[in-house]
């Protein structure tokens, strides 16, 4: 890419390009998404590095080599590129991709789609890989967060169009998705095993616990398995909506560990959220949860005033940007939900709960408060508890090893924050030093070795 500092133009070559380059009036996202995934998709890490550099530039116009000039709402285009290149989920929904020889696998795929819609899945895309546009199918696989692969055992392998489809995915670094399998085979079904093996090199894939095996046509047993798979895939959708949620699922308390959480609150004018790492169940009769919050955080002030909060248990699919968004800026000066959907999900107490990257949340009412000097400890009763997904809780250890970027310490002498990676250069770290990014104290710093 080339940046013209005088006119503030980014000449982006393949970046922000699209198929139908001269069709400036048509919807940009559809053809740009397909273009990105088909042409650039393998190189997400490089695109992320470039976007990081570009974030420091004052870009007023983007001129792609293969697409219309972009002048307005540039944040929309850049945000989509950030999602695509980080292999994030752009649209909440499920892709059901199938091949079918005699029509029975197609019947199962269509039946599953019906069940998914009945259970609240906001978008279900069904594609016949032998007849529909393969590029569109690949696009949907990277667009949605969950995918169901359904095919037949064919010559002790899988049907060729499914094999081609999976090869398209692996060639483009398919990752960070939930994958489920439906296999069909009259004598020795091997399709699920084969498909899973083809995907074993992909990163951050979660395979559904329920697998459907059909022997020729659906029967009572495979139909029940299909129902169980739909229930598993839609567990988060069911839990997000008041009419289908189990609001007294106290197994949500089992998701509490020494982990990382987003605590949401509201000051009467706007929603707020912050990252905390101290949430503990202290009693079970009645259920009591303790939440410790630094007094310097705006949320401490808000919760002291309102007496209510939601604790969102982060899951292992939460990217680093979640921690940057809620942990590295203050709710006093930033509206952390300004770019959230117009109608965010809310619990019975009226507070926001996160639509993704969590496996459970609890609504808490403050019953008691302990002043711990620098921190305040809120002792709370549980007024609502929902389990959203079966993903593992984001522990502090997992965050350190897999989510937090490695700090740039080469050639530097001093101390590094173990929470956010901030580097303090100097021979001694002051006892009262507070990290300017994540607001943690000296206890969370270690010497650079």
C-alpha positions as CSV (number, residue, x, y, z in Angstrom):
1,X,0.0,0.0,0.0
2,X,1.0,3.6,-0.5
3,X,-0.1,6.6,1.6
4,X,-0.3,10.1,0.2
5,X,0.2,12.4,3.2
6,X,-0.7,15.6,1.3
7,X,-4.2,14.5,0.1
8,X,-4.6,11.8,2.8
9,X,-5.2,9.1,0.3
10,X,-4.5,5.4,0.9
11,X,-3.7,3.6,-2.4
12,X,-4.5,0.1,-1.2
13,X,-3.8,-2.2,-4.2
14,X,-5.6,-5.5,-3.5
15,X,-6.9,-4.2,-0.2
16,X,-10.5,-3.1,-0.1
17,X,-11.0,-4.4,-3.6
18,X,-14.0,-6.3,-4.9
19,X,-15.2,-8.4,-7.8
20,X,-17.2,-6.3,-10.2
21,X,-14.7,-3.5,-9.6
22,X,-16.6,-0.9,-11.7
23,X,-20.0,-1.6,-10.1
24,X,-19.8,1.2,-7.7
25,X,-23.5,1.4,-7.0
26,X,-24.0,-2.2,-5.8
27,X,-23.5,-3.4,-2.3
28,X,-19.8,-3.4,-1.5
29,X,-19.6,-5.9,1.3
30,X,-20.8,-9.1,-0.6
31,X,-18.3,-9.0,-3.5
32,X,-15.5,-7.5,-1.3
33,X,-15.9,-10.3,1.2
34,X,-15.7,-12.9,-1.5
35,X,-12.8,-11.1,-3.1
36,X,-10.9,-10.8,0.2
37,X,-11.4,-14.5,1.1
38,X,-10.6,-15.7,-2.4
39,X,-7.6,-13.5,-3.1
40,X,-6.2,-12.4,0.3
41,X,-7.7,-14.6,2.9
42,X,-4.7,-16.8,3.6
43,X,-2.7,-13.8,4.7
44,X,-4.7,-12.6,7.7
45,X,-1.6,-12.0,9.9
46,X,0.0,-9.7,7.3
47,X,-3.2,-7.8,6.9
48,X,-3.6,-7.3,10.6
49,X,0.0,-5.9,10.8
50,X,-0.8,-3.5,8.0
51,X,-4.1,-2.3,9.6
52,X,-2.1,-1.6,12.8
53,X,0.2,0.7,10.8
54,X,-2.7,2.3,8.9
55,X,-4.5,3.1,12.2
56,X,-1.9,5.8,12.9
57,X,-2.7,7.6,9.6
58,X,-5.3,10.2,8.8
59,X,-7.0,8.5,5.9
60,X,-9.7,10.5,4.1
61,X,-9.9,8.4,0.9
62,X,-9.2,4.8,0.0
63,X,-8.3,4.0,-3.7
64,X,-8.2,0.3,-4.3
65,X,-6.7,-1.1,-7.5
66,X,-9.7,-3.4,-7.9
67,X,-12.7,-1.5,-6.7
68,X,-14.5,1.8,-6.4
69,X,-13.0,4.8,-4.6
70,X,-14.1,4.9,-0.9
71,X,-14.7,8.3,0.7
72,X,-17.4,8.0,3.2
73,X,-17.9,5.9,6.3
74,X,-14.4,4.5,6.1
75,X,-14.7,3.0,9.6
76,X,-17.3,0.5,8.2
77,X,-14.8,-0.9,5.5
78,X,-11.8,-0.9,7.9
79,X,-13.9,-2.7,10.6
80,X,-14.9,-5.4,8.1
81,X,-11.3,-5.9,7.1
82,X,-10.3,-6.2,10.7
83,X,-12.9,-8.9,11.2
84,X,-12.0,-10.8,8.0
85,X,-8.2,-10.7,8.6
86,X,-8.5,-11.7,12.3
87,X,-10.8,-14.6,11.2
88,X,-13.5,-13.2,13.4
89,X,-17.2,-13.8,13.1
90,X,-18.9,-11.2,10.9
91,X,-22.5,-12.4,11.2
92,X,-24.1,-14.5,13.8
93,X,-25.4,-17.6,12.1
94,X,-24.8,-21.2,10.9
95,X,-23.8,-22.5,7.5
96,X,-25.1,-26.0,6.6
97,X,-23.0,-27.3,3.7
98,X,-23.9,-30.7,2.2
99,X,-23.5,-33.1,-0.7
100,X,-26.1,-35.7,-1.3
101,X,-26.2,-38.7,-3.7
102,X,-29.8,-40.0,-3.4
103,X,-31.3,-37.1,-1.5
104,X,-31.3,-38.4,2.0
105,X,-28.4,-36.3,3.2
106,X,-30.1,-33.3,1.6
107,X,-33.2,-34.1,3.6
108,X,-31.2,-34.3,6.8
109,X,-29.5,-30.9,6.1
110,X,-32.8,-29.2,5.4
111,X,-34.4,-30.8,8.5
112,X,-31.5,-29.5,10.6
113,X,-31.9,-26.0,9.1
114,X,-35.6,-26.0,10.1
115,X,-34.6,-27.1,13.7
116,X,-31.9,-24.4,13.9
117,X,-34.4,-21.7,12.9
118,X,-37.0,-23.0,15.4
119,X,-34.4,-22.7,18.1
120,X,-33.6,-19.1,17.4
121,X,-30.6,-19.2,15.1
122,X,-30.7,-15.7,13.6
123,X,-29.4,-16.8,10.2
124,X,-29.2,-20.2,8.6
125,X,-27.5,-20.6,5.2
126,X,-27.9,-24.0,3.4
127,X,-25.8,-24.8,0.3
128,X,-25.6,-27.8,-2.0
129,X,-21.9,-28.0,-2.7
130,X,-22.4,-30.0,-5.9
131,X,-24.8,-27.5,-7.5
132,X,-24.4,-24.1,-5.8
133,X,-21.6,-21.5,-6.2
134,X,-18.6,-22.9,-4.4
135,X,-17.1,-19.4,-3.9
136,X,-20.3,-18.3,-2.1
137,X,-20.1,-21.4,0.1
138,X,-16.5,-20.6,1.1
139,X,-17.6,-17.0,1.8
140,X,-20.3,-18.1,4.1
141,X,-18.0,-20.5,5.9
142,X,-15.8,-17.5,6.9
143,X,-18.7,-15.2,7.5
144,X,-20.6,-17.2,10.1
145,X,-19.3,-18.6,13.4
146,X,-20.7,-22.1,13.0
147,X,-20.6,-24.6,10.2
148,X,-22.2,-28.0,9.7
149,X,-20.6,-30.4,7.1
150,X,-22.9,-33.1,5.8
151,X,-21.8,-35.7,3.3
152,X,-21.7,-39.4,2.3
153,X,-19.0,-42.0,2.6
154,X,-17.7,-42.4,-0.9
155,X,-15.1,-45.0,-1.9
156,X,-13.9,-45.1,1.8
157,X,-13.5,-41.4,1.5
158,X,-15.9,-38.5,1.2
159,X,-17.8,-37.1,-1.8
160,X,-15.5,-35.1,-4.1
161,X,-17.3,-31.7,-3.8
162,X,-17.1,-31.8,0.0
163,X,-13.4,-32.7,-0.3
164,X,-12.9,-29.7,-2.6
165,X,-14.8,-27.4,-0.2
166,X,-12.7,-28.4,2.8
167,X,-9.6,-27.9,0.8
168,X,-10.7,-24.4,0.0
169,X,-11.1,-23.7,3.7
170,X,-7.8,-25.1,4.9
171,X,-5.9,-23.3,2.1
172,X,-7.3,-20.0,3.5
173,X,-6.4,-20.7,7.1
174,X,-9.9,-21.5,8.3
175,X,-10.0,-21.1,12.1
176,X,-11.9,-19.9,15.1
177,X,-15.2,-21.7,14.3
178,X,-17.5,-24.3,15.7
179,X,-17.7,-27.3,13.3
180,X,-20.3,-30.1,13.4
181,X,-20.6,-33.3,11.2
182,X,-23.4,-35.3,9.6
183,X,-22.3,-38.4,7.9
184,X,-24.2,-40.9,5.7
185,X,-23.1,-44.4,4.9
186,X,-25.0,-47.7,4.5
187,X,-22.3,-50.1,5.7
188,X,-19.2,-48.4,7.1
189,X,-19.7,-44.6,7.6
190,X,-16.3,-42.9,7.6
191,X,-17.2,-39.4,6.4
192,X,-17.1,-37.6,9.8
193,X,-13.7,-39.1,10.7
194,X,-12.3,-38.2,7.3
195,X,-13.6,-34.6,7.4
196,X,-12.3,-34.1,10.9
197,X,-8.9,-35.4,9.9
198,X,-8.8,-32.9,7.0
199,X,-9.4,-30.1,9.4
200,X,-7.0,-31.2,12.1
201,X,-4.4,-28.6,11.1
202,X,-6.8,-25.6,11.5
203,X,-6.4,-23.4,14.6
204,X,-9.1,-22.8,17.3
205,X,-11.7,-25.1,15.9
206,X,-14.4,-26.4,18.4
207,X,-16.0,-29.6,17.3
208,X,-19.6,-30.2,18.3
209,X,-20.1,-33.0,20.9
210,X,-23.1,-34.4,19.0
211,X,-22.4,-36.1,15.7
212,X,-25.1,-37.4,13.4
213,X,-24.7,-40.8,11.6
214,X,-27.3,-41.7,9.0
215,X,-27.5,-45.1,7.4
216,X,-29.1,-44.4,4.1
217,X,-32.1,-42.4,5.4
218,X,-33.2,-40.6,8.6
219,X,-34.8,-42.8,11.2
220,X,-35.9,-42.3,14.8
221,X,-32.3,-42.7,16.2
222,X,-30.6,-40.4,13.7
223,X,-33.5,-38.0,13.9
224,X,-33.0,-37.7,17.7
225,X,-29.3,-37.1,17.1
226,X,-30.2,-34.3,14.7
227,X,-32.4,-32.7,17.3
228,X,-29.6,-33.0,19.9
229,X,-27.1,-31.4,17.5
230,X,-29.5,-28.5,16.8
231,X,-30.0,-28.0,20.6
232,X,-26.2,-27.9,21.1
233,X,-25.6,-25.5,18.2
234,X,-28.4,-23.2,19.4
235,X,-27.7,-23.2,23.1
236,X,-26.4,-19.7,23.1
237,X,-29.3,-18.4,21.0
238,X,-31.8,-20.0,23.3
239,X,-30.1,-18.5,26.4
240,X,-29.9,-15.0,24.9
241,X,-33.6,-14.5,24.6
242,X,-36.0,-14.1,27.5
243,X,-38.7,-16.3,26.1
244,X,-36.4,-19.3,25.7
245,X,-33.8,-18.8,28.4
246,X,-33.4,-20.8,31.6
247,X,-33.0,-17.8,33.9
248,X,-32.3,-19.9,37.0
249,X,-29.5,-22.1,35.6
250,X,-27.3,-22.0,38.6
251,X,-24.7,-24.1,36.9
252,X,-23.6,-20.7,35.5
253,X,-21.8,-20.4,38.9
254,X,-19.6,-23.4,38.0
255,X,-18.1,-21.2,35.2
256,X,-16.4,-19.0,37.8
257,X,-12.7,-19.6,38.0
258,X,-9.6,-17.5,38.5
259,X,-10.3,-16.0,35.2
260,X,-11.2,-12.8,33.4
261,X,-14.6,-11.2,33.3
262,X,-16.4,-8.2,31.9
263,X,-18.5,-6.4,34.5
264,X,-21.3,-4.3,33.0
265,X,-23.2,-1.5,34.7
266,X,-25.2,1.7,33.8
267,X,-24.8,5.1,35.3
268,X,-28.3,6.2,34.2
269,X,-27.1,7.8,31.0
270,X,-24.9,5.1,29.4
271,X,-23.8,1.5,29.7
272,X,-20.3,0.8,31.0
273,X,-18.0,-2.2,31.2
274,X,-14.6,-3.2,32.6
275,X,-12.3,-6.2,32.9
276,X,-12.0,-7.7,36.3
277,X,-10.1,-10.8,37.5
278,X,-11.5,-11.3,40.9
279,X,-15.0,-12.9,41.0
280,X,-15.7,-15.6,43.6
281,X,-18.7,-17.6,44.8
282,X,-18.6,-17.3,48.5
283,X,-21.8,-19.1,49.7
284,X,-24.3,-21.4,48.1
285,X,-27.2,-21.1,50.6
286,X,-28.1,-18.5,49.5
287,X,-25.9,-18.0,46.4
288,X,-23.5,-15.2,47.1
289,X,-20.8,-13.9,44.8
290,X,-18.0,-11.5,45.7
291,X,-16.6,-9.1,43.1
292,X,-13.5,-7.0,43.8
293,X,-13.1,-3.7,41.9
294,X,-10.4,-1.1,42.0
295,X,-11.7,2.2,43.4
296,X,-10.1,4.1,40.6
297,X,-12.4,2.4,38.1
298,X,-15.5,4.4,37.1
299,X,-17.5,1.1,37.4
300,X,-16.8,1.1,41.2
301,X,-18.5,4.5,41.6
302,X,-21.4,3.4,39.4
303,X,-22.1,0.1,41.2
304,X,-21.8,1.8,44.6
305,X,-24.5,4.2,43.5
306,X,-26.8,1.7,41.7
307,X,-26.2,-1.6,43.6
308,X,-26.5,-3.8,40.5
309,X,-24.1,-5.3,37.9
310,X,-23.8,-8.1,35.4
311,X,-20.7,-10.4,35.5
312,X,-19.9,-11.8,32.0
313,X,-17.7,-14.9,32.1
314,X,-15.3,-14.5,29.2
315,X,-14.7,-17.7,27.1
316,X,-11.5,-18.8,25.4
317,X,-12.6,-17.4,22.0
318,X,-12.5,-13.8,23.2
319,X,-9.8,-11.9,21.2
320,X,-7.4,-9.4,22.6
321,X,-9.5,-6.5,21.3
322,X,-12.1,-7.3,24.0
323,X,-9.6,-6.6,26.7
324,X,-8.4,-3.5,24.9
325,X,-12.0,-2.3,24.5
326,X,-13.1,-2.8,28.1
327,X,-9.8,-2.7,30.0
328,X,-7.6,0.0,28.5
329,X,-9.8,3.0,28.7
330,X,-12.0,4.6,31.3
331,X,-15.8,4.8,31.3
332,X,-15.5,8.3,32.6
333,X,-14.4,9.6,29.2
334,X,-15.3,6.8,26.8
335,X,-18.7,5.3,25.9
336,X,-17.7,1.7,25.6
337,X,-21.0,0.7,24.0
338,X,-21.3,3.5,21.5
339,X,-20.5,1.1,18.6
340,X,-22.7,-1.7,20.0
341,X,-25.9,-2.8,18.3
342,X,-28.9,-0.5,18.6
343,X,-30.7,-3.1,20.6
344,X,-28.2,-4.8,22.8
345,X,-29.2,-7.9,24.8
346,X,-30.3,-7.0,28.4
347,X,-31.0,-9.1,31.4
348,X,-34.0,-8.7,33.7
349,X,-32.2,-5.9,35.7
350,X,-31.9,-3.8,32.5
351,X,-28.2,-4.1,32.2
352,X,-26.3,-5.2,29.1
353,X,-24.8,-8.7,28.7
354,X,-22.3,-9.4,25.9
355,X,-23.7,-11.1,22.8
356,X,-20.5,-13.2,22.2
357,X,-17.2,-14.2,23.7
358,X,-18.9,-15.3,27.0
359,X,-20.0,-18.7,28.2
360,X,-22.3,-17.4,31.0
361,X,-23.4,-14.3,32.8
362,X,-24.9,-13.6,36.2
363,X,-27.0,-10.6,37.3
364,X,-26.0,-9.5,40.8
365,X,-27.5,-7.3,43.4
366,X,-25.2,-5.8,46.0
367,X,-26.0,-6.9,49.5
368,X,-22.9,-5.7,51.4
369,X,-19.7,-3.8,50.8
370,X,-16.2,-4.1,52.2
371,X,-13.7,-1.3,51.9
372,X,-10.3,-2.9,51.1
373,X,-8.4,0.3,50.8
374,X,-7.4,0.5,47.1
375,X,-10.3,-1.8,46.2
376,X,-13.9,-2.4,47.1
377,X,-15.4,-5.8,47.6
378,X,-19.1,-6.1,46.6
379,X,-21.0,-9.0,48.2
380,X,-23.9,-9.8,46.0
381,X,-26.9,-12.1,45.6
382,X,-27.6,-13.7,42.3
383,X,-30.9,-12.5,40.7
384,X,-30.4,-14.1,37.3
385,X,-28.0,-16.7,35.8
386,X,-27.7,-17.9,32.2
387,X,-25.3,-20.4,30.6
388,X,-24.6,-19.2,27.0
389,X,-22.2,-21.8,25.6
390,X,-20.0,-24.7,26.5
391,X,-16.8,-23.0,25.6
392,X,-14.1,-23.1,28.3
393,X,-13.8,-20.1,30.7
394,X,-11.0,-17.7,29.9
395,X,-8.5,-18.3,32.7
396,X,-5.7,-15.9,33.5
397,X,-3.2,-18.5,32.3
398,X,-4.9,-19.0,29.0
399,X,-5.0,-15.3,28.4
400,X,-1.3,-15.0,29.1
401,X,-0.3,-17.9,26.8
402,X,-2.8,-17.6,24.0
403,X,-4.4,-14.1,23.8
404,X,-2.1,-11.4,25.0
405,X,0.4,-10.2,22.4
406,X,4.0,-10.7,23.3
407,X,5.4,-7.5,24.7
408,X,8.1,-5.7,22.7
409,X,11.0,-6.0,25.2
410,X,13.9,-6.7,23.0
411,X,16.8,-4.3,23.8
412,X,14.9,-2.7,26.7
413,X,15.7,-2.7,30.4
414,X,13.0,-2.3,33.0
415,X,9.7,-4.0,33.9
416,X,6.8,-5.4,31.8
417,X,3.1,-5.5,32.8
418,X,2.0,-9.1,32.8
419,X,-1.6,-8.0,32.1
420,X,-1.3,-5.8,29.0
421,X,2.4,-5.9,28.0
422,X,3.2,-2.2,28.8
423,X,6.9,-1.7,29.3
424,X,8.3,0.6,32.0
425,X,11.9,1.4,31.3
426,X,14.1,2.1,34.3
427,X,16.2,0.5,37.0
428,X,13.5,0.6,39.6
429,X,9.8,0.5,39.5
430,X,8.1,3.0,41.9
431,X,6.0,1.2,44.6
432,X,3.0,3.3,43.7
433,X,3.3,2.9,40.0
434,X,0.0,2.2,38.1
435,X,0.1,0.9,34.6
436,X,-1.2,3.7,32.3
437,X,-2.9,1.1,30.0
438,X,-4.7,-1.5,32.2
439,X,-4.5,0.4,35.6
440,X,-2.9,-2.6,37.4
441,X,-0.3,-1.9,40.1
442,X,3.3,-3.1,40.6
443,X,2.2,-6.6,41.7
444,X,1.4,-7.3,38.1
445,X,4.8,-6.2,36.8
446,X,7.9,-8.4,36.3
447,X,11.5,-7.6,35.4
448,X,12.6,-7.8,31.8
449,X,15.1,-10.6,31.5
